[in-house]
Amino acid sequence: MADLDGSNGQRTEFKAVGRANVPGRLSFSIATGMAKFGSDYVVPDMLHAKFLRNPHGRAKIKGMDVSKAKALAGVVDILRWDDPEIADSKWVVEPLFEDESDTEDEEIGAVVVAETPEICDEALRLIEVDWEVLPTIVDPREAFKPGGTFVRVDPKAAKSQPFVAGDVEKAFKDADHIIEFDWAQALMASHIPNPNGSVSWWAQDPLGTRGDSLYIEGICPTWGSFRLRPLYNLPFDKLQRGTTFQGGKYCDWMIRRSQLITPLLAKRAGRPVRCVNTRMNDYYPANPQSYSHVKIAFKADGTILGVEESKVGDSGAPNKRTKGGGGFGSYEAMFSPFNTTRCTNLKSTSVSAYTSSGKNTGSQTSPFNWDAMTIAEQLIAEKLGMDPTDVALKNVHGPASQSDPGVPPGLVECIAKGKKAMNWQWHPAGAKRLPDGRLHGLSFRYAQSPRHAMAPYTATVTIQGDNKVYVPLKGPWIGVYAADACALVVAEEMGARVEDVILLYDNKALFTPVGGGSDGTTASAWVMKEAAVLCRKALLELAAPKFKAKPEDLDTKDTKVFLKSDPSNAIPFGQFIADEGFNDHDKDIAATFFGRPPATTWNEAGRILDVMNASFCEVAVDPDTGGVEVTKFVVVCDPGKVLRMTSFEGQLHQAMFFSQGGGLTEEFVFDKGTGVKLSTNMWEYKKPTIADLGPIETHAVETRSGNACYGASGISHCMAAPLLPVCAVANAIGKWVEPPATPDKILRALGKA
């Protein structure tokens, strides 16, 4: 795989792309505190709105009296779930709120609009509710037990067909060894830094046609619009969304009700209305819990012959009133990590159930569920006295297919560099103590670096008379510098200085370089590359008469066009814009490209391997306290081609932060009888801080074997590995602990608690 379909995909010389520490277009605003995030917006004469929220794990409203709340001074409006404007059919896909809730703290029953937030709170306390508390579960396995409780949809009625390949039965008969193990992925919270919400008002656009436009701040200006336009019957020109800064939404695609309801409330009140969640209101899972049982057949030399997997996943509370089963179910069964090996005998079953654990905002699991293979390789290594890196290289298939006898060269390089950086010296479980008496543990994991972004983009590049190259884009900024990577690609293709490429944020622009972190960046950058190539072509055609030459006789560098035969004869881009006949008029040069990069290897589910990565973890475990210190992470990643080095390094650091938290400390704690959360803040839910994070060493391997921009691919989801530190703990103590591997669990595993 490579970028063979696009323009200049095989470029060998790079002056802008891949540069380190290029500041982002919005870095100054963010660093100085000038950036306004969604929850920062206030406007004159603004009202406030707050929802009634479910205090139980699951509940239904049997009766409600809002008369006392309505009589409270300062209350402007109370909108109930049974109001015709809420019950309207346009809300059917996902009602703004109902009289029934599947998870604690969900919006239910009513929303209050008042002059101040404090009056909203008092009015909510005055609403009298007769609750019917419903049965709840927070562990999806309970739903599959005979007579088990389920939420909305009985998962046992939604049959999931197993994925079967090869002859699994024969593989187990031919095996020298068989191992079985259970593993789990803990439920993890997102804890986005900027609470969701919006402020809305209706007004006549001075540049618009007759009739009020909707002005809304706070809702994500990209994916939120597809909900707003049909809900409020708005054409594109009547929707004005100005918020650029969204703040750290790591694949959190769920639109909150607080973001959708303010236009309705503002229309009813005739005044601007603000409704913003607290951080607790946004305390949603970002990573679904799952429980798996794996059985592996292998030879005495470590060759894996057959695999049986079964998984029960948590789909969280349903986002839609669907009639089908929950979650990723049979979809995940096809994406087994063992597809990356030469083992073709596989039986994989995956089911999931709706629970009351919270609404899943997005899946942060590895695309191919890599951790099952990580554990398997470590157990095989322990059984046979091998190094797990050798087990991995013995089983992984070549780039072309599962029958390819080779090994992806990028993976070989990643593992070699990682072992050197880690000073890798594998040892049996529980066999090494450090001088201070703590137990030493190591772990290793490889994965594919897949790009799963498949959306088309519309990209535009323009040149203005100020000698700058402009890239209009809609935003938003969500902690991902996707647009800045695209700007480097434009600088490369245009022959412009990096500082002369300006990202022009405009909520009416068509370009939205957001596709899920790095994988979306490489896809949108491919489209932007094509637009830049067209713009440069137009520039050279316009410049040719000035040089009395042909376009092919010209080249560009440092935002200037020059004659190849005489590089000293150079003219800035902007001088070709001014119209010599009409000095008050400029001829903009612009080019737009619509399309998408070549199809990804995503749907091959690991049977084709292009770009790879390897992660290593070292821990020290105190056998007396159960405390774990991550002493080092090493990540060697092949993204195909690094577009923006600062972003590449930052994403790997973020992935290890995610891994350490998910593997060692982060945990939703529920009262299982009621479904109510017991860990509801940053003291009780222990997300690591920068002081807790182990040292992280990152290295790039650039094989150019991806097929997005310049041979790039994605690295985002595949790098998140909560089982990586858990495997290192197992190597240290000789016992396997279900994540998060907290001190109490470690002490119990050691027989000390």
N, C-alpha and C positions, 0 to 999 in steps of 0.2 A: 504494500500500500504506500502511496505517496501522493502529493498534490500534483497529479499529472493532468487533470482536467482544467485547472485554472491558469490564469496568466502568470508567468514568472514564478510558478510554483517550485521550480528547481533552482531558484536564485542561489548563488553561492557566496555573494558578497553582501554583507549587511552593515549599514552604518547607523541605523536607527533601531531596528527591531532587535530585541534581546538586550538592549542597554540596561544597566543597573541604575537604580535610584533616580529615575526620571520622575519628578514630582507629578502627581495627578493634577488635572485641571482644577479640581475643587479642593486640593490639599490645603491651600492657604486659608480658605474660608472655614474648613473644618478645624484646622489647627488653632486658629485664632478665636474660635467660638462664634464667628459671625453666621455660620450656617444655621438656617431655621429648619428644624425637623417638623414633622406633622403635628406633634403635640405642642409645639411652640406657638402655633398661630392663634392670635386673638384679633377680633375686629370690633369696631365701635357698635354699641347698642346690641351686644350679643347676649343671647339666652344660653342656658346650660341644660343639658339633658343627661339623665341617668336611667339605666334599666333596673327593673326589679330582677333579682337573680336567685336562682335555685339554691337554697341552703342545704339540700339533701343530695345524696348520690344520684337518685332518680326520683322524679316526682311529677304529679299531675295536679292541676288546680281544679278542685271540686267547686269552689265558689270564691268570689272576690268582691270586696266592697271598697271602692275608692272615694267615697263621699267625703270622709274626713280629710283625706289628702287634697282633694279638689278645693276644699274650703280654706285651706292654709293660705295665708297672705303671701303673695309672691309666686304662687303656682300659676302658670299660664296655660298649661295643657297637660292632660294625661291621656295617652293613647293606649287602648287595650288591644289584646290579641284578637278579640272578636269584632273590632271596628271594621267596617266594610273596606276601608283603605288598606288594611293589613290582610284581610281575608281574600282580597282580589286575586284572581287567577294568575296574574303576572308574577306573584311571589311563590308559585307552587314548587319550583325547583328547589328553593331553599327559603322557607318562610322567614320573614324578618324576626318574628318570635311567635311562640305558640303557647298553649296552655299545658304543654307537656315538655319535660326536659330529661335528657338521658345522662347528664353529667353535672356534677356540682359546679356552681357559680355561672352556669349558662343563663343567658337572657331568657326571661319567661314572663308572660302575663301582661306586663305594662311597661311603659316608659314615661317618665315624668319630665316636663319642661318647666323650668322656673328661672327666676331672675339670678339666682346664685347657686353654686354647687351645694352649699350648706342647706338651702331650702329644698333642693332635690332630695338630699339625704333624709331630712325630716319628713318630707312627704312620703318617701318610700317606707319609713317606719310606721306611718299612719295607715298604710294600705293593709286591710285585714284579709288574710288569705286562709282558706280552708284547704290544707294540703292532703293529698293522697300519696303517701310514700310508697314507692314501687320497689320491687326486688332489684338488687344490683349485683353485678360481678365486676371485679377488676383484674381477674386472671382468666384469660381466654380458654384455658384448659377446662375450667369448670363448666363451660357451655357444652362440652362434648360428653359429659358424664350422663348416665341415665337419669332422667328427671332434672337435669341441670338447668339453672337459670340462664336466660339469654336476653339480650336487648333487641327489641323490635323484630329481628329476623332469626329464626331457628337455624343455626349453621348446619345442623345435622340434615336438614332438608335440602341444603344446597350442596350437592355431591361434587366433589373435586376429583377429576380423573387423574390417576397417577401418571407420571411421565416415565415411560419404560424404554430403554434402549439396550440392544445386545441380549446376551444370555446371562442374566444375573445369577441364576441358580447354578449353572455350570461353573461360573467364576468362583463361587464360594466352595464348590466341591474341589476345585483345582488348587485352592489356596494352601500355602504353608502355615499361614497365621490368619486369625480373625480377631479383630478388636471391636468393641462397642463402647460408645460414650454418649453422654448427654451434655448438651451445652445450652446456654441461655444468653439472650441479649436483654439487658435491663431497659426499662422504660426511661427515657431521658427527656428533659425539658429543653425548650428553646431559649427561654429568658432573653428575648430580643431587647435591645437597649432602649428602643424608642417605642413607647406604648402606642397601640393602634387607635385610630379615631379620626374624626374630621370635623371641620367647621364649614357650614354651607350658607349661602344666601342666593337670592334670585334678584337679578337686575338687568336693565336694558344695556346691552353691549353697545357702546358708542359707535363701534364700527360694524355692528351687526344688523341683520334684518329686524323688522318689527317683532317684538315679543321678548320676554325675559330669557336670559341665559342663566345657566346654573354655574355658579362660582363655588368651587370646592377645594379646600386645602386639607392635606393630611392623607387622603386616600392615595394609594399607590397610583401614579399617573399612567402606568402602563397597563397592567392586567386588571386594574379596577374599572377601566372604562368600558370593558365589554359587558359588565354588569350594569353600570349606570345608564348607558344609552337606552337599552330596552326598558329598564325599570321606570325611567322617567320620560320615555318617549321623546328622546332628544336626538337631533341630527348632530353630526360631528362638530359643526361650527357653533353649536349652542352649549357645548360643554367646555368649560374653562378650568383646567387643573394646573395649578402652578407649583406645587410642592416638588422640589427636586430631591431633597434629602430624605431618605427613608430609614437609613440606619440599620446595618447589620442583619438583614433578613436572609439568613442562610437557607435558601430553598423553602421558605415559608410562603406558600402561595395562597393561603386561605384568606379570603376577604372577611373581615369581622363585621358584625351587624352595626357596630358603632360607626363604621365607615360608610355604610349604605343608607342609614336612616335619616341623617341630618337634612338631606334635601327635602324629604317629605315633611319633617317637623318644621323646617324653615318656611315652607310654602303655607302650612297651616297657620303658623304664627305671624307671618308677614315680617319676620325679623331674622337676622342670622342666628343659627343655633350651633352650639358646639357640644359634641359628645365624644369623650376620650376615655379609653379604658385605663384602669390602674395596671401596674405591672402584674398584680395578682390575677386580674381579669384575663391577662394574656398568658397565664401559666398553663400553656398547652404542651402536650408531648410533641417533640420533634423527631423522636426516634421510637418506633413501635417496639414493644417487647415481643420476644419470640422464644419458643422452647423447641429444641430439636433433639432427635435421637438418630445417631449415625452408626452404621455398621460397615466395616471396611475389611475386604479380603485382599491379602497381599502375599507376595513371594518372599523367600528368605533373603533376597537381594534388595528388597524394598519396593519392588514393582507392584503398583496397585492393580488388582485384577477386577474388582467389582465393588460397587458401593450401593448401599440402601440408606436413603434419607427420609425422615418424616418430620414435618415441622408444623407447629401450631402457632399462628401469629395473632397479634392483637390489632384490629382495625380501629379501635377506639370507638367513641360515640359516633353514630352515623351523621354524616354531613347532609345527606339527602334522604328523603322518605322513600327509599328504594324497596323493591320487592325481592331483589337478589341477595346473595350472600355478601359477606364483608371482605374488604381488603384485597390483597394481591394474590391470595389463594393459589390457584393453578398456574398463574403467571410466573410466580417465583419458582415453582417446581421445575420449569424448563431452564432456569438460569442457575444451574448447579455449578459451583466452582470446579468440580471435577471434570467439567467439559474442557478445561484448559490442560488436562492430562491426556495421555494416550489410552486411558481406560475408557472403553466404550460400553461397558456393562453397568448400567445405571438404572436404579429405580428410585424415583423421587416423588414424594407426596407432600403437598403443602395445603393446609386449610387455615382459615382464620375466622374470627368471630368478632362481632361488635361487642364492646364492653362499655362500662361507665368510667373508664380511666381518663377520658378527655378526648377532645377532637384532634386527630392527627393532622397537623398542618402540612406535612410533607414527609416523605420517607427518606431518612438519612442512612438506611442500611446500604451496605456495599451492593452494587448492582448484581453481583453474582454470588452474594452470600459467602464471601471468601473465608470467613472465620472457621467454618466447619473443616475446610481443607487445612487451614493453619494448625488446628488442633490435631487433625489426623496425621499430618507430617511429623509433628513433634512426638506423638505417641508411637508412631512407627520407628522414629529415630531412637526413642528410649528402648523399645522392644528389641531392636537389632543392634544397638550400640553404634548407630550411625549419627552423622551430623544432619540436622533437618534441612540445611541448604543442599546437601547431597541428595537427600530424598526428593526434594523439589526438582532439582535438575535431572534426576533420573526419570521422573515421571512426566514432566511438562512436554507437550508436543511442539512441533515446529510451527513456524508462522502460517503455513498454508492451510493446514487441516489437522484433525486428530490423528490421521495416519502419517503425517509428516514426521520422519524420524529425527529431524534436526531439533535444535533448541533455539528460541529467539535470541539473536546475538545481543539485542539490547538488554535482555534479562541477565545474560551471562555477565555483561559489563556492570549492570546495577548491583548484582550480588558481589562481584569481586571488589568493587569500590566500597560497598557497604561493609564488608568484612574487614577490609583494611582500616577504614575509618573507625570502626567499633573495636578494633584489636580483638576480633572474634576468636574465642577459644571455647568451643562448645564443651560442656561437661554433663555427666548424668545428673538427673534430678536430685536435689538435696545434697550434692557432693562437695560443694565449695562454700567455705566460710571466709569472710573478709577479716582483716586484722582486728577490727572492732567487735567481732563476734556475730555480726549480722550474716544472714544467708544470701548468697549471690545467685542471681537468676538472669537468664538470657532468653530472648525469643526472636523469631524471624518470621516474616510473612512476605509473600510476593502476591502481586495482583496485576491485572491488566489495567491500562489507563484508557478507558473507553470514552469516546465522545458519543453522547446520546442525543445531543441537540440536533434536531432535524428540521426546524422551522425555517421558512424562507424569510429573507430580510429585504428591505428597500434602503439602499445606501446612496447618499449624495455627497459629492465633493465639489466645492466651488473655490474659485480664485477671485479675490477682490483687488481693487486698485490700491489698497494699503500694503500690498505685497504679502498678504497673509492668505493661507489656505484654510477654508472654513469647512467644518463638518457639522451640519445641523443634526441634532438628536433630541429625542424626547426625554431621555432619562428613564427611570430615576437612578439615583446613586444609592445602592443598597449595600455598601461595603465592598463592592466588587468593582475594580477599575477596568471593566470591560471596554469602555469607551476609550480609555487612555491607551490600551493596547492597540485598538483600531487606529488611533491617531499616529502611533509609531509606524504602523503599516502604511498609512497615507504618506507620511514623511519619506518612507523608504521608496515607495513607488513614484512619488512626485519629484523626488530629488530635492526635497525641501528640508530646511533646518527644522529640528523637532520643535523649537520654540515658535516657529512660524505656522504651525498647525494648531488651529484654534477650535476647540469643541464648543459649539454654539448651542446652548441649552434652550429649547423652545418647545412648549407643551403641544404645539401643533405640528411639530416635525414628524416625519414618518419613521425614522430610524430609531430602533429600540434595541441596543446591544445587550439584552438580558436573556440568557438562555440557561441559566443555572451554573454560574461560576465559570471555570476555565473552559468547560466543554462548549458552553454557549459563546464564549469569547472567541474561540478558534473558528467557530462556524460563522459568526457575524463578521469577523475579521476577513474571512475568505471573500465574502460579498463586498466588503469595503475595499479590499484589494482590487477587485474587478472595477469598481467605480473609479478608483484612483488611476488605474491604467487608462480608462476612457478619458478622464479629465486631462491627464498628461498628453494624450494623443491630440485632444482638441487644442491644448496650449501650443504644442509644436506646430500644428497646422496653421494657427494664427500667427505664430512667430516667424515662420519660414520666409514670408515676403520681406520682412524687416531685415533679415540676414541675406536676402537674395540667394536663398538656398532651398533645398528640399527638406521636408520634416525629418527624413532619415539621416540628414547630415548634422542634426542638432542633438544635444543632450542637455540634461539638467543636473544642477548641483548647487547646494546652499541657497535654494530658492531663486536660482537664476537659470536662464537658458543660455547656452554657449555653443559656439561652433566647434565641432569636434576637431577640425583641422587647425583651429586657432582658439584654444581655451581662454585666452585673455580677452577675447571678444565675447563678453557676457553681459546680459541684460536682465534685470530683476523681473520676476513674473508680472508684477503690478503694472509695469510700463506697457504691457500689451493690452491692458484693460481700457485705459483712457481713450476715448474717441477723439481723434485729432480734429475732426470737423466740428464737434460740439463739446466744448470743454466742460460743460455742466452735465455731461451724460457719460456713464460708464457702461461698457459691454461686459457683463459678468460672464465668466467661463464656468460652466457647470456640467457635470455628468452624473447621471443616476443609473444604478444597476439594480435590478430585481432578480433574485434567485436564491439558490442554496448550494452549499458545497456538495460534493459527491456523497452518496449514501454511506452511513457509518457501518462499522462492524458490530454495532450493538445487537442487532437482531440475530447475529450468528451465535450469541450466547456463549462466547468463549471458545468456539470451535475454530475461529481464525484469530491469530494473535499478531498484533502489529506493534503497539507501544506498551511497555511494561514498567514495573517499578518494584522496589524492594524496601522494606522497613525493618529496622532492628531496634530492640529495646533492652535496656539493662536496668535491673532493680537491685536494691538491697532491702532485705526484709528482717525486721527485728523479731526474733522468735519469742521474746518475752512480752512484747507489747502488741505484736501484730502490725506494727506500723510499716508502711511501704514508702520507700524513696525511689523515684525514678532517677537514676544517676546519669542516664544518657539515652537520647533518641538519635538514631541515624536514619535518614531517609534519602535514598538515591532513586530519582524518578526520571523516567524518559517521557517527556511530554511531546515527543516528536520534534518540536521546535519551540523554544522559549520565545514568547512575544514580548513580554515585559518582565524582566528578571525580578523586580521588586514584588510584583504580584505573584509570581511563581513561588518565591521563597515564603511570602506571607501566607499563601494558601497551604503550604506544607506545614508551617508552624500552626496554623489554625486546625489542621487535621490532627496533629499530635495533641493539641489542647483538647480537642474533642475526644480523642482516644484515651487520654489519661483520665479525663473526667468520667467518661462513660465506663471505663474499666475499673476505676478504683474508688470513686467517691460519689458520683451523682446517682440519686435514687429517689423516685417517688415512693412515699410511704403512705399507705391508705389504712383506714379502719375498714377491714374487709367486710364487716357486718353492715356498714352504712354506705360504703363507697366514698366517704369524705376524706379528703387529703389531710395528712398530718404534717407533711413537710411542705410549707407554703411560702417560704422566704429564703433569702440567700444565706441565712444562718443554718437553717434546717436542711435545705437542699444544697449540698456542698459542691458547687461548681468551683473548680480550682481557680486560683488567682495567678497572676504572673509570678508571684513569689513561690508558688507551689510547683510550677511547671519545671520538669526536668530539662537539662540542656538539650538543645536540638541542633544537630548538624545536618545540613542539606547539601545535596549535590545534584547537578543536572547532567543527564545523558541525552544527547540530541541525535537520534538516528534518522530523523526526517521520515519516519515510516508511517506516520498518520496521514490521512488524506484531506485534512482541513488546511487552513492557511499555512503555506510553506512546509507542509508535511506535519503540522501540529495535530494534537488530539486533546482529549480532556484528562484531567487528573483529579477532579474534585471528589466525588463520592467514594471512589475506590480507595482513597487514602485514609478515610475514617475507619479506624480499627480498634474499637474498645477491647477486643479480646487480645490485642498485642501485649499490653502490660499484664493482663491476667495470665497469659501463657508464660510470661517471664516469672511471675509469682509461683506458678506451678513448678517451673524448673528450679526455683530457689528452695521451696519447702517440700517438694515431692508429693504434694496433694493438689487436687483440682478444686478450685473455689468458684462458685457461681458469682458472676459480676453483679454489682460492684464488689471487688475484693476488699472489703472493709476490714479493719483490725479485728472486730469481733468474729467475723467468719473465718479469718485466718487462724485465730486462736482456737476456735472450735475444731478446725481441720487438724490442728496440731495436738488436739486432746487436752488443751489448756483452759477451756472455758465450757 
